[in-house]
C-alpha cells in the first residue's frame, strides 16, 4: 500500500475507509441492477478523476476480476430461476430474472473490488495506521505492533521461495497440498515467532511502552475536504439506489 | 559503592535451564571506556550485556542474583539488522525513538537530519528500509540509538550479519563516533579486526560464564591466544603489530611470515582450465530477471575437481549466477552445459543427483524431523532399499561428525552442526558438483575451518566445488579459479594470485586482498617512491 499524488491520497485514511465501507454496505443491500452498475461506474470515475488512475493501470488491476465477473454472471444466469425464458438448452435455463440477478451479483463483486482498490491504491500504510491511532483511538501498542508485523510479509515471501527451491533440489514433490502446507508452515512460523520476539525486545529497549504517553512524528486530522468527500459520496450513492 | 556501570556477584539463569549462564561476575566499567567482551558461543556474552543494559530481567525473563548498576539511558544494537526495526521508512524509524521520549514534533525534523548526517546516511529520508544494504541498516540502527541520547551504547555482534566491506564501514563509523563524543561503549564480537585496535579493555569469559581475563587488548591477546582459538574467535591478522613496522622492517616476524606465504603462492603453477571433459560450461550466458540483465557475457569452463570462487560486491549477482548454473533461477540468454548436456534437457531428478546446492541459511533448507532422516531424505524419495539408505546415511553422519545427533531435530543443532548437516544432505548421491552460497557467512573461525576442511576432503576425491564468498583468505587458499563480478560484467577470471596482484582492479572493485598481498603492494610502492 503506497500513496500516489492524487486528491484521494490527501484525504484522511480512516475517513476514506469509512466512506468506502459504507458504500460497500449499501451495495450489499441493493438488488437493483442499474443502481449497482452506476455505483460501480462512480467508483471508476472517482478513480480516474480523483484517484490518479490511468486507464491502463485500472484495466490491468481489474482484469483478473473480469474473469470472475463472467464466471459469476454465467453461474447465476444459466442456473437461476424465473418465469420468462429467454434461452434454454440442455440443463442451461436463462430467464429474464436470472439474467438480471446474475448481472447484479457480478457487478456487486466488481464494485466491491473497485472500492477496495480505490482505498489501497491511494493510501500510505503508515499514515493509515497513524490515523487509526488518532481518529479511531486504537492503542499505540496494537498500532505499532501491527506496523512491525506488516514488515514480515515480504520476508515471509522470500523465505517461502527459498524453502521451495530447497525442496526442489532435494527431490521433494508436492503430492498433497495440505501436507506441503504443513511442511512449509512450521519452520516459517517458528522463524517468525523468534523474529517477532527479537523485534519486541528491540522496541522495548528503545523506550516503547505502548501507552499513549508519547508524541507523534506523523499525525492525521479530519478536515473539511474529508467531510466533503464522505458526505458527497454517501449522498450520491444513496441517490443512485433509488434509480 | 559509586559505580558508573557494572555488576557485583552477578549470576543469571534462564528458567528453562538448570545451569547458570553467568556465574559470579563482578565488573566495573568507567565512563568513556570502550570494552570488548569475548568468549566461546554459549558463554553468556550476550546475556551479560543484556543484563547490563537492563533488558534482562525487565523484558526477558531470567533469574538474576547479585547487584547490577545500570544507567538509565542506554542503547543496544543487535546483530540481525532486520529484526530491530518496526517502521517502513528511514525517517519514521528514527522518529520512533524520539516519539518514545516524547520529543515535541517541531524539533524532530532537525534532530533526524542531524542524526542521519552523524551516522553517514546520505540518502533521502523517505527511503524504504527494506531497500537498504546490511551496512546501511546498521547505520540506521545506530542513528535510532543515538536518538535516545544514551549514556552507554551496547553492541551485540553488530557486524555478524555483514560482509567484510560492511563490517569495515560500521567499525570505522563507530571508531569516529567514539573519538568525537567519548561515548561509553560495550561490545560483544567474534571478529577482532577493525575493533580491537581502539578498545581500552578486553574481558574474556569462559564456557562456565566466569570472567577469566580482564585487561589491555595486547595482554589479553598474548595470554589467552589458546582460549580464543578454542572459542572460535577470528583473531586479528595484524594487531598488536603496526602495519608501518611490518612494511619497513623485513626481519619483522609477521613480515617474514607473510613473505613466505607469498612465495608459496608465486610457485603454484597456473593450471590449464577446462580439461577434456568440463563438468560445466556456459556460452554467452546472461542472467537476470525478465528484461533486467544482472550479469552479461559469462563464458565459464569448469573442470572436474576444481574449486571455483565467485566474488563481488553485494548485489553484483553472485548468488543469482550460482543459482542459475543449475537452473534454480531462469536465465535470459545463452546456454549452460552440464556434463556436456544442455541444462534444459536435464530432468530435475537426474540433475540434482549430480549437483547439490547449499543455501546461505541452512534452517530454511531442512525438511525432516531428525538428522538421520534429513540425510536419508533423497533416498527415501527414490525408494531405495532400506539397507543401502542406512549404510549411506551412516557413512555421511560419520564423515561430518553428526553420529551422536542422528536422532535430534535438525533445528536444535548448533550453528556449526547445522552447516555441516546442510552439506551432508547434498552428498547422498555422491554429487559430482557442489554449489555453496556463502557457506562460512556469520560463523566463528572454528566452525568455518571445520567446514572448509570437509569440503577440501571432498574436493580431493573429485567433487567440483563452486562457492560464493566474501572471505578473501578462503579464496586465496583454496580456489583454482576466481570469478569476479562487477557492474554487470565478469571483470576477472583466473587464478587468485592474478587477481590479488592486480592493484588497480582491486581498487576499482573494492576488494581487500589478504594481508600478504597488501605487503606486496606496499613494498612495490616503496620501491617506486
Interface residues (C-beta under 8 A of the other chain):
Chain A: X125 X126 X144 X147 X148 X150 X151 X154 X155 X159 X162 X163 X165 X166 X167 X168 X169 X170 X171 X172 X173 X183 X187 X190 X191 X195 X198 X199 X200 X201 X202 X203 X204 X205 X206 X207 X208 X209 X213 X214 X215 X216 X217 X218 X219
Chain B: X53 X55 X58 X59 X60 X74 X75 X76 X78 X80 X82 X83 X84 X85 X86 X87 X88 X89 X91 X92 X95 X96 X97 X98 X99 X100 X101 X102 X103 X104 X105 X108 X129 X130 X144 X145 X148 X323 X328 X348 X349 X352 X356 X357 X359 X361 X363 X364 X365 X366 X367 X377 X378 X381 X382 X411 X425 X426
